[in-house]
Amino acid sequence: MTNSTLQCFTKNPELVRYEKYIALCPKISSDYTLCNIFSWQDYFGFTFTEKDNLIWLEQTKNTPQAVNWAPIGDWDTIDWKNCETLQEKRFFSRVPYHLMEIWKKTFKDKVLIFPNYDQWDYIYCTQELIELSGNIFHKKKNLLAQFLKNYEYSFHAITKESAQDLIAMQNIWLENYGNDSKELLTEHQAICSILEQFDCLKNLSGAYITVQDKIVAFTIGEPLNDEMFLIHFEKGLTEYKGVYQAINQLFLQHMVSNYSYVNREQDLGNENLRKAKLSYNPVDYMKKYDVEFLS
């Protein structure tokens, strides 16, 4: 596999190969899951090169110049000092903490490391977000209670049969809240691409809420490992007061309670998004770095 762009998931064997390499990769962040790579491929313009027992991932779109993301594979067994591709590329972005530590130990003062705070994933305690106990969650618990009291709702797991109805709801959401935003339009396209192939993307799960047979919220995610569940997308119609608190809490309670932690991805430097993520009381971060190798 050499420098080829990912296209259709169901027909492209390269995604199957990528899945093989990502399964060997310890402690990945939200960026590198198969679902994330697939759903954002058109926006980032990913190309992949298979070399040195790794997949080298390059972003070619929506960037002033091509950007290398972290290579994917069994980081712990690679002979990094003799890895020619590493020295050729030299600069990498969104490097997870585990790989950064390997490179730091291996290359010492031959590598520069910069925390990329805007890309750090927020990690939460699942049980805290289910129970919503204490003063820090008081407002969210009240909003949840109002939704549960005021609406005759039903909770459903997403299936391939419900995917088209969810796309219709996502179209309504975009029209109501983000039709003039390039960023939200791009996200909309990523969401629709996932829903269209929901049954083909392994390990993906999600849920939605209906009120009088109308879909008012949905969420989509997948396990990162045996302890952590990753939330990719969460959308709700805010005319239903407390809808976001409801989809968050009900999904965790009914479908994610066996995971100790929830990863709700990064804030991308958006202050409003950062404030919202901090309000849910993160217990940790999945740290990522920019790394430059010196000649």
Residue frames as qw, qx, qy, qz and C-alpha x, y, z in Angstrom:
[[0.000, 0.890, 0.456, 0.000, 0.00, 0.00, 0.00],
 [0.483, -0.118, 0.046, 0.867, 1.71, 3.22, -1.09],
 [0.001, 0.244, 0.004, -0.970, 0.44, 6.79, -0.86],
 [0.151, -0.363, -0.747, -0.536, -3.18, 6.05, -1.68],
 [0.300, -0.183, 0.211, -0.912, -6.26, 7.92, -0.56],
 [0.166, 0.222, 0.915, -0.294, -8.98, 6.18, 1.42],
 [0.354, -0.102, -0.394, -0.842, -12.36, 6.06, -0.26],
 [0.755, -0.271, -0.246, -0.544, -15.26, 3.67, 0.26],
 [0.425, -0.486, 0.683, -0.342, -15.00, 1.73, 3.51],
 [0.868, 0.044, 0.418, -0.264, -16.81, -1.40, 2.39],
 [0.858, 0.508, 0.032, 0.067, -14.79, -1.78, -0.82],
 [0.264, 0.828, -0.430, 0.243, -11.39, -0.42, 0.17],
 [0.902, -0.147, -0.349, 0.208, -9.00, -3.10, 1.50],
 [0.366, 0.447, -0.367, 0.729, -6.68, -0.40, 2.79],
 [0.474, -0.551, 0.185, -0.661, -9.04, 0.35, 5.65],
 [0.960, -0.223, -0.153, -0.073, -8.88, -3.32, 6.57],
 [0.724, 0.234, -0.325, 0.562, -5.09, -3.04, 6.67],
 [0.040, -0.566, 0.261, -0.781, -5.29, 0.13, 8.69],
 [0.765, -0.472, -0.008, -0.438, -7.57, -1.67, 11.14],
 [0.927, -0.037, -0.281, 0.244, -4.92, -4.39, 11.51],
 [0.467, 0.348, -0.323, 0.746, -2.25, -1.84, 12.39],
 [0.309, -0.564, 0.143, -0.752, -4.45, 0.15, 14.75],
 [0.887, -0.370, -0.202, -0.190, -5.22, -3.05, 16.66],
 [0.809, 0.029, -0.303, 0.503, -1.48, -3.33, 17.43],
 [0.192, 0.564, -0.138, 0.791, -1.23, 0.28, 18.57],
 [0.421, -0.412, -0.663, 0.462, -1.13, 0.92, 22.35],
 [0.168, -0.640, -0.383, 0.644, -3.09, 3.76, 23.93],
 [0.233, 0.357, 0.463, 0.777, -4.40, 5.53, 20.84],
 [0.130, 0.309, 0.299, -0.893, -6.31, 8.79, 21.04],
 [0.532, 0.550, 0.501, -0.405, -9.66, 9.60, 19.47],
 [0.285, 0.692, -0.347, -0.566, -8.06, 10.83, 16.24],
 [0.104, 0.431, -0.848, -0.291, -6.84, 7.42, 15.10],
 [0.579, 0.159, 0.749, -0.279, -9.86, 5.15, 15.39],
 [0.272, 0.194, 0.794, 0.508, -11.10, 3.55, 12.19],
 [0.097, 0.787, 0.608, -0.039, -14.39, 5.42, 12.53],
 [0.122, -0.850, -0.008, 0.513, -12.67, 8.78, 12.86],
 [0.276, -0.326, 0.619, 0.659, -10.32, 8.17, 9.94],
 [0.234, 0.396, 0.813, 0.356, -13.20, 7.04, 7.74],
 [0.051, 0.833, 0.537, -0.122, -15.62, 9.85, 8.62],
 [0.089, -0.896, 0.070, 0.429, -13.11, 12.69, 8.21],
 [0.678, -0.024, 0.500, 0.538, -11.19, 11.34, 5.21],
 [0.383, 0.726, 0.397, 0.411, -12.70, 13.84, 2.73],
 [0.177, -0.983, -0.026, -0.036, -11.91, 16.80, 4.96],
 [0.518, -0.708, 0.404, 0.259, -8.35, 15.83, 5.90],
 [0.665, 0.653, -0.333, -0.144, -7.40, 14.17, 2.62],
 [0.663, -0.517, 0.542, 0.021, -5.57, 11.32, 4.33],
 [0.726, 0.475, -0.490, -0.089, -2.94, 9.36, 2.47],
 [0.823, -0.454, 0.335, -0.069, -1.34, 6.23, 3.85],
 [0.513, 0.590, -0.624, 0.003, 2.03, 4.61, 3.29],
 [0.938, -0.330, 0.080, -0.064, 2.83, 1.15, 4.60],
 [0.582, 0.582, -0.442, 0.357, 6.54, 0.94, 5.47],
 [0.156, 0.403, -0.684, 0.588, 8.80, -0.15, 8.35],
 [0.305, -0.325, -0.879, 0.169, 5.95, -2.19, 9.89],
 [0.027, 0.470, 0.416, -0.778, 3.90, 0.97, 10.31],
 [0.269, 0.736, 0.535, 0.317, 1.19, 2.97, 8.57],
 [0.276, -0.209, -0.046, 0.937, 2.40, 6.52, 7.94],
 [0.114, 0.767, 0.631, -0.022, -0.58, 8.86, 7.97],
 [0.261, -0.085, 0.121, 0.954, -0.44, 12.21, 6.18],
 [0.209, 0.765, 0.496, -0.354, -3.02, 15.00, 6.08],
 [0.407, 0.109, 0.449, 0.788, -3.07, 16.73, 2.67],
 [0.051, -0.653, -0.479, -0.584, -6.20, 18.92, 2.83],
 [0.374, -0.864, -0.205, -0.266, -7.23, 21.95, 4.90],
 [0.675, -0.587, 0.097, 0.436, -3.67, 22.67, 5.93],
 [0.171, 0.892, -0.274, -0.318, -1.11, 25.15, 4.49],
 [0.363, 0.519, -0.763, -0.129, 1.21, 22.19, 3.87],
 [0.812, -0.105, -0.555, -0.148, 0.99, 18.43, 4.33],
 [0.395, -0.603, 0.501, -0.479, 1.04, 17.35, 7.98],
 [0.522, 0.109, -0.844, 0.057, 2.30, 14.04, 9.31],
 [0.724, -0.514, 0.086, -0.452, 0.19, 12.50, 12.04],
 [0.466, -0.502, 0.720, -0.114, 1.61, 9.81, 14.32],
 [0.439, 0.247, -0.808, -0.305, 2.56, 6.55, 12.58],
 [0.802, -0.210, 0.187, -0.527, 0.31, 3.63, 13.46],
 [0.770, 0.207, -0.603, 0.014, 1.45, 0.16, 14.52],
 [0.825, -0.463, -0.267, 0.183, 3.12, -1.64, 17.41],
 [0.066, 0.925, -0.238, 0.288, 5.12, 1.29, 18.74],
 [0.646, -0.652, 0.391, -0.072, 6.81, -0.78, 21.45],
 [0.867, -0.055, 0.431, 0.244, 8.55, -3.15, 19.03],
 [0.571, 0.800, 0.042, 0.180, 9.77, -0.70, 16.35],
 [0.692, -0.198, 0.040, 0.693, 13.52, -0.06, 15.97],
 [0.128, 0.956, 0.234, -0.125, 13.05, 3.70, 15.91],
 [0.320, -0.726, 0.361, 0.491, 16.76, 4.57, 15.67],
 [0.292, -0.155, 0.763, 0.555, 17.02, 2.73, 12.37],
 [0.380, 0.655, 0.647, -0.093, 13.67, 3.85, 11.01],
 [0.342, 0.044, 0.353, 0.870, 14.50, 5.79, 7.85],
 [0.054, -0.659, -0.569, -0.489, 10.97, 7.07, 7.28],
 [0.423, -0.789, -0.347, 0.280, 10.96, 8.74, 10.69],
 [0.435, -0.446, 0.147, 0.769, 14.07, 10.73, 9.83],
 [0.225, 0.289, 0.561, 0.743, 12.72, 11.65, 6.40],
 [0.172, -0.747, -0.552, -0.328, 9.46, 13.12, 7.73],
 [0.357, 0.197, -0.361, 0.839, 10.94, 14.80, 10.82],
 [0.236, -0.086, 0.315, -0.915, 7.82, 16.67, 12.06],
 [0.284, -0.339, -0.881, -0.168, 4.66, 15.03, 13.46],
 [0.338, -0.278, 0.153, -0.886, 1.43, 16.36, 14.93],
 [0.803, -0.251, -0.019, -0.540, -1.19, 14.82, 17.28],
 [0.522, 0.267, -0.788, 0.187, 1.36, 12.39, 18.72],
 [0.748, -0.565, -0.254, -0.241, -0.17, 10.50, 21.68],
 [0.394, -0.799, 0.409, -0.198, 1.65, 10.61, 25.00],
 [0.907, -0.203, 0.360, 0.078, 2.75, 6.95, 24.87],
 [0.781, 0.467, 0.132, 0.393, 4.56, 7.37, 21.55],
 [0.080, 0.916, -0.189, 0.345, 6.00, 10.73, 22.59],
 [0.625, -0.668, 0.395, -0.085, 7.58, 9.09, 25.63],
 [0.914, 0.072, 0.303, 0.260, 9.12, 6.35, 23.47],
 [0.557, 0.701, 0.036, 0.444, 10.63, 8.92, 21.11],
 [0.207, -0.905, 0.240, -0.284, 11.82, 11.10, 23.99],
 [0.784, -0.478, 0.394, 0.049, 13.58, 8.16, 25.64],
 [0.865, 0.248, 0.297, 0.318, 15.07, 6.96, 22.37],
 [0.518, 0.628, 0.121, 0.568, 16.28, 10.26, 20.88],
 [0.495, -0.512, -0.293, 0.638, 16.76, 12.42, 24.01],
 [0.063, -0.690, -0.019, 0.721, 18.01, 15.90, 22.97],
 [0.145, -0.056, 0.688, 0.709, 17.61, 15.10, 19.27],
 [0.097, -0.548, -0.751, -0.355, 13.89, 15.72, 19.48],
 [0.114, -0.082, 0.225, -0.964, 11.78, 18.79, 20.33],
 [0.173, -0.447, -0.877, -0.018, 8.41, 18.22, 22.01],
 [0.167, -0.114, 0.071, -0.977, 5.53, 20.70, 22.23],
 [0.213, 0.365, 0.832, -0.358, 2.21, 20.00, 24.01],
 [0.149, -0.216, -0.529, -0.807, -0.73, 20.50, 21.62],
 [0.170, 0.159, 0.685, -0.690, -3.34, 21.46, 24.21],
 [0.537, 0.238, -0.086, -0.805, -6.10, 22.13, 21.68],
 [0.653, 0.175, -0.655, -0.337, -5.98, 18.45, 20.69],
 [0.022, -0.170, 0.888, -0.428, -6.02, 16.88, 24.16],
 [0.502, -0.346, -0.690, -0.389, -8.96, 14.50, 24.65],
 [0.406, -0.420, 0.372, -0.722, -11.14, 15.06, 27.72],
 [0.463, -0.057, -0.884, 0.041, -11.54, 11.99, 29.94],
 [0.512, -0.401, 0.160, -0.743, -14.45, 11.56, 32.38],
 [0.166, -0.058, 0.933, -0.313, -15.54, 9.07, 35.00],
 [0.301, -0.251, -0.748, -0.535, -18.51, 7.18, 33.53],
 [0.337, -0.500, -0.766, 0.221, -20.23, 6.69, 36.87],
 [0.111, -0.390, -0.234, 0.884, -20.02, 10.41, 37.65],
 [0.216, 0.105, -0.382, -0.892, -21.78, 11.28, 34.41],
 [0.376, -0.334, -0.821, -0.270, -24.46, 8.68, 35.09],
 [0.366, -0.534, -0.655, 0.391, -25.17, 9.72, 38.68],
 [0.101, 0.650, 0.137, 0.741, -24.62, 13.51, 38.27],
 [0.590, -0.663, -0.415, 0.200, -24.17, 13.84, 42.02],
 [0.510, -0.371, -0.121, 0.767, -22.87, 16.88, 43.90],
 [0.076, 0.807, 0.159, -0.564, -22.90, 20.62, 43.35],
 [0.141, -0.414, 0.569, 0.696, -20.76, 20.52, 40.23],
 [0.010, -0.168, -0.859, -0.484, -23.50, 18.62, 38.36],
 [0.181, 0.431, 0.637, -0.613, -26.47, 20.32, 40.02],
 [0.381, 0.498, -0.110, -0.771, -27.57, 22.31, 36.96],
 [0.325, 0.237, -0.805, -0.436, -27.15, 19.35, 34.60],
 [0.029, -0.193, -0.960, 0.201, -29.11, 17.05, 36.89],
 [0.289, 0.488, 0.420, -0.708, -31.95, 19.59, 37.05],
 [0.408, 0.444, -0.401, -0.689, -32.06, 19.84, 33.25],
 [0.216, 0.072, -0.959, -0.169, -32.10, 16.06, 32.98],
 [0.107, 0.327, 0.822, -0.453, -34.94, 15.86, 35.49],
 [0.376, 0.493, 0.104, -0.778, -36.94, 18.44, 33.55],
 [0.389, 0.300, -0.682, -0.542, -36.56, 16.47, 30.31],
 [0.156, -0.063, -0.984, 0.055, -37.56, 13.19, 31.95],
 [0.155, 0.416, 0.664, -0.601, -40.59, 14.84, 33.56],
 [0.319, 0.539, 0.037, -0.778, -41.83, 17.01, 30.71],
 [0.492, 0.421, -0.539, -0.538, -41.58, 14.68, 27.72],
 [0.909, 0.009, 0.373, -0.186, -42.94, 11.25, 26.91],
 [0.232, 0.716, -0.616, -0.234, -39.71, 9.90, 25.48],
 [0.993, 0.005, 0.120, 0.000, -38.34, 6.60, 24.26],
 [0.204, -0.730, 0.610, 0.229, -34.71, 5.47, 24.15],
 [0.932, 0.341, 0.091, -0.079, -33.46, 3.33, 21.24],
 [0.578, -0.390, 0.522, 0.491, -30.20, 1.77, 20.09],
 [0.384, 0.652, -0.334, -0.563, -29.10, 2.84, 16.61],
 [0.725, 0.089, 0.665, 0.158, -29.41, 0.18, 13.91],
 [0.217, -0.051, 0.589, 0.777, -28.87, 0.28, 10.15],
 [0.030, 0.616, 0.743, 0.260, -32.67, 0.50, 9.80],
 [0.180, -0.880, -0.344, 0.273, -32.80, 3.74, 11.81],
 [0.515, -0.230, 0.195, 0.803, -29.80, 5.36, 10.12],
 [0.167, 0.436, 0.473, 0.747, -31.76, 7.19, 7.41],
 [0.315, -0.835, -0.424, -0.153, -34.15, 8.67, 9.98],
 [0.567, -0.630, -0.058, 0.527, -31.15, 9.92, 11.95],
 [0.405, 0.079, 0.349, 0.841, -29.69, 11.51, 8.82],
 [0.065, -0.704, -0.491, -0.509, -33.02, 13.33, 8.37],
 [0.479, -0.826, -0.253, 0.156, -32.81, 14.59, 11.95],
 [0.583, -0.340, 0.148, 0.723, -29.20, 15.66, 11.39],
 [0.248, 0.427, 0.439, 0.750, -30.34, 17.63, 8.33],
 [0.283, -0.846, -0.381, -0.242, -32.88, 19.42, 10.52],
 [0.619, -0.638, -0.084, 0.450, -30.19, 20.11, 13.14],
 [0.501, -0.025, 0.270, 0.822, -27.86, 21.64, 10.55],
 [0.051, 0.624, 0.456, 0.633, -30.64, 23.80, 9.11],
 [0.427, -0.837, -0.329, -0.093, -31.64, 25.04, 12.56],
 [0.595, -0.761, 0.068, 0.248, -28.25, 25.58, 14.17],
 [0.512, -0.524, 0.439, 0.520, -25.39, 25.56, 11.71],
 [0.701, 0.588, 0.384, 0.121, -26.32, 26.08, 8.10],
 [0.292, 0.940, -0.127, 0.126, -23.96, 29.06, 7.70],
 [0.457, -0.722, 0.517, 0.052, -20.98, 27.42, 9.44],
 [0.597, 0.530, -0.588, -0.128, -18.33, 25.74, 7.30],
 [0.026, -0.362, 0.873, -0.326, -17.09, 23.79, 10.33],
 [0.580, 0.083, 0.626, -0.515, -20.55, 22.43, 11.17],
 [0.771, 0.469, -0.154, -0.403, -21.22, 21.58, 7.54],
 [0.394, 0.496, -0.773, 0.039, -17.99, 19.56, 7.48],
 [0.255, -0.159, 0.841, -0.449, -19.00, 17.81, 10.70],
 [0.727, 0.272, 0.244, -0.581, -22.44, 17.16, 9.21],
 [0.694, 0.484, -0.473, -0.246, -20.84, 15.37, 6.27],
 [0.153, 0.368, -0.880, 0.256, -18.73, 13.25, 8.64],
 [0.486, 0.007, 0.655, -0.578, -21.80, 12.30, 10.68],
 [0.783, 0.372, 0.011, -0.499, -23.78, 11.32, 7.60],
 [0.524, 0.485, -0.693, -0.098, -20.92, 9.21, 6.25],
 [0.089, -0.212, 0.894, -0.385, -20.89, 7.23, 9.51],
 [0.604, 0.183, 0.488, -0.602, -24.64, 6.76, 9.59],
 [0.707, 0.458, -0.297, -0.449, -24.71, 5.61, 5.97],
 [0.676, 0.287, -0.676, 0.055, -22.32, 2.78, 6.80],
 [0.492, -0.578, 0.407, -0.509, -23.17, 2.32, 10.46],
 [0.956, -0.139, 0.194, -0.172, -23.46, -1.45, 10.25],
 [0.832, 0.447, -0.208, 0.255, -20.11, -1.79, 8.43],
 [0.135, 0.692, -0.479, 0.523, -17.93, 0.07, 10.93],
 [0.695, -0.178, -0.671, 0.187, -16.89, -2.47, 13.55],
 [0.414, -0.268, -0.579, 0.649, -17.51, -1.79, 17.25],
 [0.102, -0.218, -0.051, -0.969, -19.57, 1.32, 16.52],
 [0.176, -0.543, -0.813, 0.114, -22.66, 1.84, 18.67],
 [0.046, -0.143, 0.030, -0.988, -25.07, 4.62, 19.42],
 [0.008, -0.526, -0.811, 0.257, -28.53, 5.58, 20.58],
 [0.063, -0.297, -0.238, -0.922, -31.30, 8.07, 19.97],
 [0.111, 0.353, 0.680, -0.633, -34.27, 9.54, 21.82],
 [0.087, -0.412, -0.608, -0.673, -37.72, 10.04, 20.39],
 [0.177, 0.278, 0.514, -0.792, -40.53, 12.24, 21.72],
 [0.624, 0.501, 0.351, -0.485, -43.91, 11.31, 20.26],
 [0.835, 0.314, 0.399, 0.212, -42.11, 9.34, 17.53],
 [0.375, 0.902, -0.124, 0.175, -39.92, 12.32, 16.57],
 [0.805, -0.030, -0.202, 0.558, -36.13, 11.90, 16.88],
 [0.154, -0.979, -0.035, -0.130, -34.85, 14.69, 19.12],
 [0.225, -0.802, 0.554, 0.006, -31.29, 13.55, 19.92],
 [0.981, 0.135, -0.122, 0.068, -28.69, 10.95, 19.05],
 [0.288, -0.791, 0.535, 0.069, -25.15, 9.97, 19.98],
 [0.911, 0.350, -0.214, 0.041, -22.50, 7.78, 18.32],
 [0.244, -0.779, 0.570, -0.092, -19.36, 6.23, 19.80],
 [0.885, 0.206, -0.417, 0.025, -17.11, 3.20, 20.12],
 [0.793, -0.572, 0.065, 0.201, -14.77, 1.53, 22.65],
 [0.239, 0.846, -0.472, 0.067, -11.18, 2.76, 22.71],
 [0.290, 0.298, -0.880, 0.229, -10.13, -0.13, 24.95],
 [0.455, -0.343, -0.821, 0.040, -11.59, -2.34, 27.68],
 [0.282, -0.456, -0.527, 0.660, -11.86, 0.59, 30.11],
 [0.026, 0.458, 0.014, -0.888, -12.70, 3.59, 27.95],
 [0.415, 0.612, 0.658, 0.143, -15.58, 4.45, 25.61],
 [0.209, -0.166, 0.227, 0.937, -15.21, 7.22, 23.03],
 [0.333, 0.737, 0.505, -0.301, -18.06, 9.57, 22.09],
 [0.423, 0.147, 0.453, 0.771, -17.66, 10.78, 18.50],
 [0.129, -0.306, -0.303, -0.893, -20.84, 12.80, 17.98],
 [0.063, -0.482, -0.765, 0.421, -23.80, 14.00, 20.05],
 [0.078, -0.192, -0.307, -0.929, -26.66, 16.06, 18.61],
 [0.016, -0.511, -0.796, 0.325, -29.95, 17.31, 20.02],
 [0.016, -0.633, -0.409, -0.657, -32.83, 19.64, 19.21],
 [0.244, 0.002, -0.525, 0.815, -32.54, 22.26, 21.94],
 [0.449, -0.329, -0.141, -0.819, -36.22, 23.27, 21.86],
 [0.834, -0.354, -0.412, -0.099, -36.56, 20.15, 24.01],
 [0.191, -0.811, 0.400, -0.381, -35.13, 21.45, 27.26],
 [0.609, -0.493, 0.605, -0.141, -32.52, 19.15, 28.77],
 [0.920, 0.354, -0.053, -0.161, -32.18, 17.04, 25.63],
 [0.487, 0.619, -0.574, 0.223, -28.37, 17.00, 25.67],
 [0.306, -0.442, 0.706, -0.461, -28.23, 16.02, 29.33],
 [0.858, 0.045, 0.313, -0.405, -30.75, 13.27, 28.56],
 [0.860, 0.447, -0.242, -0.041, -28.98, 11.67, 25.60],
 [0.234, 0.618, -0.666, 0.346, -25.66, 11.82, 27.43],
 [0.416, -0.342, 0.679, -0.500, -26.89, 10.29, 30.69],
 [0.881, 0.121, 0.241, -0.389, -29.25, 7.70, 29.19],
 [0.760, 0.516, -0.395, -0.010, -26.69, 6.42, 26.71],
 [0.137, 0.524, -0.746, 0.386, -24.05, 6.00, 29.40],
 [0.577, -0.211, 0.569, -0.547, -26.51, 4.37, 31.79],
 [0.885, 0.211, 0.237, -0.341, -27.98, 1.89, 29.33],
 [0.877, 0.472, -0.060, 0.070, -25.10, 1.13, 26.98],
 [0.468, 0.647, -0.415, 0.436, -21.75, 2.29, 28.40],
 [0.582, -0.722, 0.190, -0.322, -21.93, 1.63, 32.15],
 [0.961, -0.177, 0.073, 0.197, -19.45, -1.27, 31.94],
 [0.602, 0.470, -0.120, 0.635, -16.68, 1.15, 30.89],
 [0.500, -0.530, -0.351, 0.588, -14.87, 3.05, 33.65],
 [0.164, -0.509, 0.084, 0.841, -14.09, 6.11, 31.57],
 [0.502, 0.747, 0.433, 0.040, -15.58, 8.19, 28.76],
 [0.384, -0.207, 0.293, 0.851, -13.50, 10.06, 26.19],
 [0.314, 0.809, 0.451, -0.209, -15.35, 13.07, 24.75],
 [0.633, 0.511, 0.212, 0.541, -12.60, 14.15, 22.34],
 [0.440, -0.120, -0.092, 0.885, -10.83, 17.52, 22.13],
 [0.095, 0.803, 0.388, -0.443, -11.97, 21.14, 22.16],
 [0.593, 0.491, 0.343, 0.538, -9.89, 22.22, 19.12],
 [0.310, -0.024, -0.098, 0.945, -9.14, 25.53, 20.83],
 [0.244, -0.561, -0.442, -0.656, -12.79, 26.60, 20.76],
 [0.029, -0.230, 0.555, -0.799, -13.45, 28.49, 24.00],
 [0.688, -0.139, 0.051, -0.711, -17.17, 27.69, 24.12],
 [0.876, 0.061, -0.464, -0.118, -16.48, 24.01, 23.52],
 [0.421, 0.256, -0.669, 0.557, -13.73, 24.07, 26.15],
 [0.325, -0.247, 0.398, -0.822, -16.09, 25.61, 28.69],
 [0.840, -0.068, -0.143, -0.519, -18.73, 22.97, 27.97],
 [0.803, 0.141, -0.566, 0.123, -16.27, 20.10, 28.28],
 [0.204, 0.283, -0.627, 0.697, -14.81, 21.46, 31.51],
 [0.536, -0.282, 0.165, -0.778, -18.32, 21.73, 33.00],
 [0.917, -0.084, -0.292, -0.258, -18.58, 17.92, 32.98],
 [0.574, -0.689, 0.428, -0.112, -15.61, 17.64, 35.39],
 [0.787, 0.430, -0.439, 0.048, -12.86, 15.83, 33.43],
 [0.803, -0.563, 0.187, 0.056, -10.72, 13.52, 35.56],
 [0.603, -0.328, 0.496, 0.531, -7.84, 13.30, 33.07],
 [0.466, 0.746, -0.185, -0.438, -6.71, 14.11, 29.55],
 [0.874, 0.152, 0.342, 0.311, -5.40, 11.99, 26.71],
 [0.139, -0.825, 0.209, 0.507, -2.41, 14.16, 25.91],
 [0.775, 0.481, 0.278, 0.302, -1.07, 14.80, 22.42],
 [0.376, -0.696, 0.221, 0.571, 2.05, 16.55, 21.20],
 [0.616, 0.774, -0.145, -0.004, 3.79, 18.04, 18.20],
 [0.771, -0.426, 0.349, 0.321, 7.22, 16.45, 17.76],
 [0.505, 0.828, -0.240, -0.045, 10.15, 17.64, 15.66],
 [0.909, -0.169, 0.142, 0.353, 13.29, 15.58, 15.02],
 [0.039, -0.908, 0.300, 0.289, 16.55, 17.49, 14.77],
 [0.833, 0.500, -0.216, 0.094, 19.11, 16.65, 12.12]]
